[in-house]
Amino acid sequence: MIAGPGAGTSAREGDVPPMIAALDNGKSAAYCARIGLAALPAADAEGLALMQRAHRLAIPFENLDIMLGRGIDLAPDSVFAKLVTARRGGYCFEQNQLFLRALLAAGFTARPLLARVWLIPTDTTPPRTHSFNLVELGGRPWIADAGFGGAFTPPMPLNDGAEASSPDGARHRLSARAIGGESAWMLERHDGNGWADQYSFTLAPVVPADLEMANHWTATAPASRFTRLHIASRVTETGFLSLTDRSFTERANGRIVDQVEAGDAAGWSRLLADRFGIALDPTAVAGLGLFALSR
């Protein structure tokens, strides 16, 4: 039985916002090609795990358009053009919108949710700045997240105490708690150093305006880490790649196997292209302001 806040609330409740429609056949085929699948999988637990894993392996997480002053456009055609056609990455609002549209095309019942991220200890309740998806499987809700930039979380059934493991050896756990004065769920991660809170959420319906408002704050607020740091990350078969400003780190099988500090724009561009699959032209790289312009 499902226990905890919102028990019994399915992915159907609140319905999918009208602006978030399933990918059509042509876009579904292009999406599958982008993530390395021959076709969309069956709408079951195995298909969900396969689809999310393929998405995370293929499409990097990044916020570079924010740092270039371009902003983040959540119009579905714009998101598709950026992440699929142009083979760029994006952050949670883009990633999980695309993933949701693909889920719907595959026959899943799903809708968006918003979460509060707790990665940095704080005495105040953080805003809802993370988007992910609630999926219904066999009449029961699961969470599915193709756009959390700090780690890979496999799809999980929404049960108090539910646990799952990821290929890098990390464990993940869901717990029902009172958080910020409301009954909520907390996703935790254990990487060998104890359990750490990742993000909390409720099952309250999320409409397009909620996503637009959360995206606007995340992409523009001085307090947002996405307006202060140049970030890229990508899931690998055994771990995780991250690039924060000039610092690159590779983790595999639960440990750090490589750390590099990019010394110039050319080296940084090579890291971005070779390890994350993101190609930026020299003008854009210069516009990021990470390296002093040569005279």
N, C-alpha and C positions, 0 to 999 in steps of 0.2 A: 504493500500500500504506500502511496505517496504521503509523506508527512512534512509539516513545516508550513511557512507562509505561502499563501496562495495555493494550498493543497487542492488538487482537483481542477486547477485552472489550466485549460488546454491551450495549445497553440492556435486554436480557432478563435478563442475569445478575443474581442477587440478587432478581429479581422486584420488582414493585411492592408495597410494604407493604400489608397487608390493609386498613388504615384509609383508604388513598388509593384510592378507587374512582372510576370515570368518572362524570361528570355524567349524570343521567338526561335524558330528552327535554325535560321541562319546564324544568329548570335550564339545559340547553344553549341553549334558545331565549332564556331570560332573559339568559344570559351574552352571546350574540350581540348582543342588543339593547343591552346595556351597552357593548359595544365597537364598535358600529356596523357589524356584519356581518349580512347577510341570513341566513346559515347557516354552519355550520362548514365550513371549506375541505377540499379533498382532502388526504389524508395523504401529502404529498410535500414537497420542499424549498420550492417556491413557496408552498404552503399554510402551511407552518411559518412562513416569513418574514412572510406576510400576517397570520397570526393573532397573532404576537408583536408586530408593529408596531402593529396595531389595539389590542391590550391596553395597550401602553405609552402610546399617544396618549390613551386614554380613562380609564385608572385611575391616579390619582396615587399616588406613593410618600409615605408619612407615618408618623410614630411618635407621633402626638399622644395616643393612648390610654395609652401608657407614661407620658407626662408628666402625664397626668390621674390616674395611679394605678389605672387600670382593668386593666392587664395585657393580654397578648395570648393569646387563646384560639384554639388550633389545631384545635379540633373542626371538621370540614368544614362542618357546617351553620352554625356561627358565622361562619366565614370567608366563606362565600357570602352570608349575611345582611348582613354588614358591607360587603363590597366590591361586591356586585351589588345587593341589595335596598335597602340604605340609601345606596348610591352614595358611600361613603367610600373612602379609600385604605387602604393598609397597607404593611408592610415585607416584606422578601424571603420570610420564612417563610409569610406569608399569600398574597402575590402568586403565588409559584411553586407553592404547593399548588393554588390555584384554576386556574392555567394548566396544571398537570399533569393535573388532572381533566378539563379541557376537551380537552387533547391526547388523552387516552385515549378520550374520547367521540367525537373526530374519527377515531379509528382508528389513531393513532400508537402505537408501542411506546415507552414512556418510563419513566423512574424518577428519583427525586431524588438529588442529590449535595450534598456540603458542601464549602465552600472557606474558605481563610484569606485575609483581606483585607489587602493590603499598601499601601494608599493613603498611610499615614503612615509615614515611615521609622522603623525600629526595629531594635535590636540583638537583640531576642528574637523567637522565632517566635510569631506571633499565633494565637489559638484559631480553630477552625472556626466562624465566626459568619455565614456566608452560605450560603443555600440556592439552588440552581438546578436545572436538569434536563438529563438525558442522553437524547437521542432517537435512535432507530435509523431510518435512511433507506437503503433499498437494501442492508441488511446492514452498514451502516457507521455508527459513532457520530458524533453531532453534539452540540454544546452549545446550549442554548436558555435564555435568561435574561430573564424578564419582570419581575424585581424587584430590579435593581441600582440603588440610589438615586443613585449618583454619575454615571452616564452611560448612554447607550444602546449596547448591544452587539448586533449582529445575530446570528442563528444562524450557527454556524461548524462546518465538518467538523473532527473531532478528528485533525488531521494536524500533525506538527512543521513549523513554518514557515507554516502556513495563515494567510492574511490576509483581512480583510474591511473594508469601509468603511461608515460610517453617514452619514445625510443631513446631519449637521452638519459633514462634512468630515473627521472623525477616522478614523484607521486603527486596526485591531485585529489583534493577532498572537498565535498560540499557539506556545509553545515547550516542549520536553521538557527538564526540568532535575532536578538533585538539589537539593531544597529541604528544609531542616529535617531532614536525615538520611534523607529518603525520595525515591524517584523519583516525580516529580510533573509536572504541567502548570502553566505560568504563562500567564495571559492578560495581555497588555500593551496599552496604548493610546498612540497618537501623535497629539497635537493641534497639532503645529507646533513644539513645544518639546522634541522628543526622545521616546523610548520611556519609558513609566512603567509599573511593575508595578501590576496591578489586583488580581487574586486568583489563588491557586494551589489545586490540587486533585488528588486521585487518583480512580480509578474504583471505590474500595471501596464495597460495598453500604451503603446508608443505610436504617436501619429507623426506625419511628415514634419509638422512644425516643431515638434520636440527634437527631432534629429537635426533640423536646420539650426535651431537655437544652440544645441549642444556643440555642433560643429563650429558655429560662429565663435563661441567662447573659446573652444579648444584651439582654433586657428588664429585668434587675434588677441586674447587676453595676455597681458604681461606676466601673469602668474602661471600661465600654461608652459609646461616644459617644451611643448612643440613650437613655441615662438622664441625659445632661447637656445635650443640645441639642434644641430644638424644630425638627423637620425636615419639610419638604415639598418634593417635586420632581415635575416632569412633563415628559415628552418632548413636543416640538412637531414640526411638519413640517420645520423647518429648524434646530432646536437644542434648547434645554433651559431650563426654568425652575427656580429653586431659592429656597427660603425657609428661612433658618437663623436661629432666634430672630427678631429684628426685621428682618433684612436680606434684601431681595429682589434677585435678579439674573436677568436674561434674557440668554441667549446665542443668537445666530443666525448661521449660516454661519461658525462658528468664531471669532466675536468677541462681546464684551460690547456689547449695544445699550441696556441700561437697568439702572440700579441705584437702588433706593429704600430708605430706612430708614423703617419704619412708626413714626409718632410717637405713636400712641395705639391703644387696643384696637379702636376702630371702623375705623380705617384698616387695621389688621392683618387684621381680619375680612373687609373688602372684598377685600383682596389674596387671601386664602385662598379666598374664594368665587368671585371673578371670574377669577382666573388658574389656580386648581387645582381648582375645582369642589367644594370641601369646605365644607359649611355647618355651623358650630358655633354653638350657642346662646350668648347672652351669659354665662350662668352658667359654661359650660364654658370659654369664653375667659378669663373672670376667674380660673378655677381653674388656668390654665396659669401664672399669676404673672409674665407678661411685662411687665405695666404696673402701676404703683401704683394702688390703688383710690382713686377720687376721694372726697373727704370732703364 
